[in-house]
Amino acid sequence: MAILPKVLYKFNAIPIKIPTTFLVEIDKTIRKFIWNNKRPRIAKTMLSRKCESGGIAIPDFKLYYRAIVTKTAWYWYQNRRVDQWYRIEDTVTNPQNYNYLIFDKGAKSMQWRKDSIFNKWCWENWKSICIKMKLNPFLSPCTKVNSKWIKELDIKSETWRLIEEKVGYDLHTVGSGSKFLNRTPIAQELTTRINNWDLLKLKSFLSTKETIREINREPTSWEQIFTPHTSDRALISRVYKELKKLDNKITNNPINKWAKDLNRHFSEEDIQSINKYMKKCSTSLAVREMQIKTTLRYHLTPVRLAAIKKSNNNKCWRGCGEKGTLVHCWWDCKLVRPIWKAVWRFLGKLGMEPPFDPAIALLGLFPEDLKRACYRDTATSMFIAAQFTIARLWNQPRCPSIDEWIKKMWHLYTMEYYAALKNDKIMEFAGKWMALEQIMLSEASQSLKNKYQMSSLI
């Protein structure tokens, strides 16, 4: 998106604390532009995910702004004075004052001045991210050899400079506990060259339990953003990607919810079959979208709304008096059963006799002997039409009629017909719908045929 580099440039060039309301307004404006001032059809979180099959991913400007603020920590760690946040506050500030903030002891005793509003804000933002990631912001494998932790041990400068030159710049390469100066032959040789008193103090510090716990582990991907990179190229993108991982909310798996409500266990093969069914239930994109919304979005049920509103009224909205669970609303309700019995009657006319199981109709989980049945795709379209019909009358106290179901099937039939014409797949379409077309025309009422001009398209 062309707007992204422009916004990032403004965030970088004008280092001020932007209120959350401004970033929310940007998101609203972009969504209005995408949906042409209409109601959004897809959630923002779905549009923000990277899609391997193409399309765009909507950037999270609030997260990008936080990444721009957080990147200042990289300049502090690298001891470089080129970041914009230095220019607005104190041009004579020595970068060494901030060098001891990142993975160091200096932050514990740092006294922020009144004119250090932005730098203090940057450090607090970086510290909150570390705490959220369950990382120690003061001591880590990336802590430098010339940090305050080491300098406060009153070690000679020649000692830590020799360690930096021969071993490395961080404590992870130096090692702690039994690994202290024991990772490479050069490190082992160094123990004979440095001052014995310095060696004793270093070994004593790096042998404590807390130090061993924090330093012996491998650096995380967040910590590696600050250490191995000597250039700030793509720095904002690297920080943004890590923050996006941190910001991702763990959503409930709808398949697990169905398994719980159906009181059964789905194997890995079953889950793969269900997901495949959702993706390939129809050649029409509109039909697939409606099917996924109907089944996987987990319709609001009386039981769920009662829990949200902390109410005791969890009875079925259709007035049958039973508890309104998900499986009841879709399958068990006495006002819904007639439509499913009609579906199974149609399946019998097609020569299929599957067990009367909600997992077949709602999730496409066919038994082994029917997985390769010739009319399986036809049955899938019948199930989808039944689900649409039931969902439309979700909270109305009446049973969906057979004509309403046939009308929805005819709508899917017409959509797939024109999709087959466009994609030159008319023979595949005829094999799927020819037998069901005759059954629909024989079962539909005359008024329905006249109203929608139902006639054979094959």
C-alpha positions, 0 to 999 in steps of 0.5 A: 500500500502506498499509504504505508511508507508515507505514514511511517515517514511522518511517524519517524520525522515527527517524534511526538507522542501520538494519541490512540484516537488518532491511530483509530481514526486512520484505521476507520478511514482505511476501512471506509475506503476499502469497503466504499463506505459500506458495512465491512464484510470481513473482520480487520484481523482477517484482512491483517493476516498475510495470505499466501494465495495473494491479496493485500494485508492491512497494516496495523498502524498502531503496531507500526507506530509502536515499532518506530518508538521501540526501534530507538532501543537498537540505537541505544544498544549499538551506541549510535546517535542518529535516531530522531528522538535524540534531535528533539530533546537534547542535542548535547546528550552523550549516547553513553548515558543511554547505552546502559539501558538495554539489557544492562543494569543502568536502567535500575538507577537511571534518573530521567530529567523533565525534558527527557519525555520521549526517551523515557517513553521509548525506554518504558515501551521497550521494557513493557514489551520485554516483560510481556515476552517474559524476558529480563530487561536488565540481564540476558545473553545479549548483555555486553561485556563492557556493561555496568554489570561487569564494570561495577566489579572493578575489572580493568578495562584491558581485561574486558577489551581483551575478552571482546577481541578474542571471545565476543561482545556479549556474555552469552559467548563468554559463558557462565557456570561450567561454560565460563571461557570454555566454549572455544580453545581461544577462550580457554587460552585466554584464562592464562592471559588475563589478570587472576583477580579479574578472572576470579571476580568474573567467574564469581559473578557468572557462576550465580544461579540467576546469572546462569539462568539468564545467560546460558539460554539461547537468545530469543528472536526479539533479543537477536534484533538488537545484537547481530545486525550492524545496520538499521536497514529493515529495522522497523519491519523486524520489530513490527513482525515480532510485535505482531507475533506478540499481539496475536490473540489465541482464538478458539478452534471451532472444530474443537467446539463442535467436537465438544458439543457433539460429544465425540473426538475428531482424529487428525484425519477427520480434522483435515477432511473437515477443513478440506470440505470447507475449502472445496464445498463448491466451485462458487466463491460466494457459496464457500464464503457463506458456508464457512460463515454459517458453520465456522463462525459459531452462531450465537446461541441462547446458551452463549448469549445467556453466559455473555449477559449473565442471564438464566434464559438459555431456552431455544428461541424457536419456542420448543422449550429445550436448552438452546445449545449449538447442536440443538439449534442446528440439528436436535430441535423438533422445528429443524428435524423435518428439514433434515429428514427431507434432506435424507429423503432426497439422498435416498432418491439419489441412491445414498443412505448415509447414517443420520449423523449431524457431523455429516450434514454440518461438517462434511465428515462422511463415513469411509464407505461414502467418501468416494460416492459419486453423489457426494458433491451433490449431497454437500450442496444439499447440506449447504442449502439446508444450513442457509435456510435454518440460519435465516430462521435462526430465532423464528418460532417456525419450521423451514419449509421444503419450498424454502430449502428447494429455493435456496438449492435452486439459487446455488444450482444457478450460481454454479451453472454460470460459474461452470459456463465461465470456467468451461466446466459444464460437464462436471456441473452436469454430472453433479446436478443432473439427477438432483435437478429432476428431483427438485423440479418434481418436489417443488410446488407449482407456485414456486416454479412459476414465481422463480421460472424454474426450468432445466438448465442442463 
